Amino acid sequence: KEGATTVAVGSDTTKIKLAITDFIADYNKIQTLIGTQTASTTDAKGKVTAGILASESDANQIASKLRTAVNSVVSGLSGSIAQLAGLGIDSNGNDDTITLKDSAKLDTALADNLSAVQDLFSNSTSGLAVRLSAYLDVTAGESGSLVTKQSNITRQSTNIDTQVADMERLVLQRRQQMIDSFVSMETAQARINQQLQFLTKN
């Protein structure tokens, strides 16, 4: 229709907040998984049960580096928000997970300082999401350290299987040699006994 038309263009802060809370949830899933798999428990009888990754230093190192990345100050940013704490997100103080402790603080940052929030996560050189993505690439990417380690472990396992198979063949060969030697000894002993009996009678 003819007449004055006003078009308002703005950011969907609701979706942005959802993306941030999803990030918190996914980060916590990773840390909880690592914590569960590396933990050791002791039952009432004193029996210790160790997680499958309890002796793996790589798992603890990943948890530590992720914790440092999300809780530390991000340098080189132009905005006034330089760490997640500026969005009301902090470590919960009990484990490696984080929590949105001050939802109002996040809402205020999204409403009044959206560019700083964007810079915190997506700054091309030092943004939090950029740094985490780069770290995960060198750790769990196609040529990452975990993939390389898995390949090495698979190769070592294959070599061990080959060595076990070789040892089993040697054991079977040795067993047959011992059986043959024992049969030969028994045969010789029987022959000697027959000769002794013959000589004794004569």
Contacts in CASP RR format, 6 or more apart in sequence:
PFRMAT RR
TARGET T0000
AUTHOR 0000-0000-0000
METHOD contacts of the structure
MODEL  1
KEGATTVAVGSDTTKIKLAITDFIADYNKIQTLIGTQTASTTDAKGKVTA
GILASESDANQIASKLRTAVNSVVSGLSGSIAQLAGLGIDSNGNDDTITL
KDSAKLDTALADNLSAVQDLFSNSTSGLAVRLSAYLDVTAGESGSLVTKQ
SNITRQSTNIDTQVADMERLVLQRRQQMIDSFVSMETAQARINQQLQFLT
KN
11 110 0 8 1.000
11 114 0 8 1.000
13 107 0 8 1.000
13 110 0 8 1.000
13 111 0 8 1.000
13 114 0 8 1.000
16 110 0 8 1.000
16 114 0 8 1.000
16 117 0 8 1.000
17 106 0 8 1.000
17 107 0 8 1.000
17 110 0 8 1.000
20 87 0 8 1.000
20 89 0 8 1.000
20 100 0 8 1.000
20 106 0 8 1.000
21 100 0 8 1.000
23 129 0 8 1.000
24 89 0 8 1.000
24 98 0 8 1.000
24 99 0 8 1.000
24 100 0 8 1.000
27 66 0 8 1.000
27 70 0 8 1.000
27 97 0 8 1.000
27 98 0 8 1.000
28 97 0 8 1.000
28 98 0 8 1.000
30 66 0 8 1.000
31 63 0 8 1.000
31 66 0 8 1.000
31 67 0 8 1.000
31 95 0 8 1.000
31 96 0 8 1.000
31 97 0 8 1.000
32 95 0 8 1.000
32 97 0 8 1.000
34 53 0 8 1.000
34 59 0 8 1.000
34 60 0 8 1.000
34 62 0 8 1.000
34 63 0 8 1.000
34 96 0 8 1.000
35 63 0 8 1.000
35 95 0 8 1.000
35 96 0 8 1.000
36 51 0 8 1.000
37 51 0 8 1.000
37 52 0 8 1.000
37 53 0 8 1.000
37 54 0 8 1.000
37 59 0 8 1.000
38 51 0 8 1.000
38 53 0 8 1.000
38 54 0 8 1.000
38 56 0 8 1.000
38 59 0 8 1.000
38 60 0 8 1.000
38 63 0 8 1.000
39 51 0 8 1.000
39 54 0 8 1.000
40 48 0 8 1.000
40 49 0 8 1.000
40 50 0 8 1.000
40 51 0 8 1.000
40 54 0 8 1.000
41 48 0 8 1.000
41 49 0 8 1.000
42 48 0 8 1.000
42 49 0 8 1.000
43 49 0 8 1.000
53 59 0 8 1.000
58 145 0 8 1.000
58 146 0 8 1.000
58 149 0 8 1.000
62 139 0 8 1.000
63 96 0 8 1.000
65 135 0 8 1.000
66 96 0 8 1.000
66 132 0 8 1.000
66 135 0 8 1.000
67 91 0 8 1.000
67 96 0 8 1.000
69 128 0 8 1.000
69 131 0 8 1.000
69 132 0 8 1.000
69 135 0 8 1.000
70 84 0 8 1.000
70 98 0 8 1.000
70 128 0 8 1.000
70 132 0 8 1.000
71 83 0 8 1.000
71 84 0 8 1.000
71 85 0 8 1.000
71 90 0 8 1.000
71 91 0 8 1.000
71 98 0 8 1.000
72 83 0 8 1.000
73 82 0 8 1.000
73 83 0 8 1.000
74 82 0 8 1.000
74 83 0 8 1.000
74 120 0 8 1.000
74 123 0 8 1.000
74 126 0 8 1.000
74 127 0 8 1.000
74 128 0 8 1.000
74 131 0 8 1.000
75 82 0 8 1.000
75 126 0 8 1.000
76 123 0 8 1.000
76 125 0 8 1.000
76 126 0 8 1.000
77 116 0 8 1.000
77 119 0 8 1.000
77 120 0 8 1.000
77 123 0 8 1.000
77 126 0 8 1.000
77 127 0 8 1.000
78 119 0 8 1.000
79 113 0 8 1.000
79 115 0 8 1.000
79 116 0 8 1.000
79 119 0 8 1.000
79 120 0 8 1.000
80 113 0 8 1.000
80 116 0 8 1.000
81 87 0 8 1.000
81 109 0 8 1.000
81 113 0 8 1.000
81 116 0 8 1.000
81 117 0 8 1.000
81 119 0 8 1.000
81 120 0 8 1.000
82 120 0 8 1.000
83 120 0 8 1.000
84 90 0 8 1.000
84 98 0 8 1.000
84 120 0 8 1.000
84 128 0 8 1.000
86 105 0 8 1.000
86 109 0 8 1.000
87 100 0 8 1.000
87 105 0 8 1.000
87 106 0 8 1.000
87 109 0 8 1.000
87 117 0 8 1.000
87 120 0 8 1.000
88 100 0 8 1.000
88 101 0 8 1.000
88 102 0 8 1.000
88 103 0 8 1.000
88 105 0 8 1.000
88 106 0 8 1.000
89 98 0 8 1.000
89 99 0 8 1.000
89 100 0 8 1.000
89 101 0 8 1.000
89 106 0 8 1.000
90 98 0 8 1.000
90 99 0 8 1.000
90 101 0 8 1.000
91 97 0 8 1.000
91 98 0 8 1.000
91 99 0 8 1.000
92 98 0 8 1.000
92 99 0 8 1.000
100 106 0 8 1.000
109 116 0 8 1.000
109 117 0 8 1.000
110 117 0 8 1.000
119 127 0 8 1.000
120 127 0 8 1.000
120 128 0 8 1.000
121 127 0 8 1.000
121 128 0 8 1.000
121 129 0 8 1.000
121 130 0 8 1.000
122 129 0 8 1.000
122 130 0 8 1.000
123 130 0 8 1.000
124 130 0 8 1.000
137 144 0 8 1.000
138 144 0 8 1.000
138 145 0 8 1.000
139 145 0 8 1.000
139 146 0 8 1.000
140 146 0 8 1.000
140 147 0 8 1.000
141 147 0 8 1.000
END
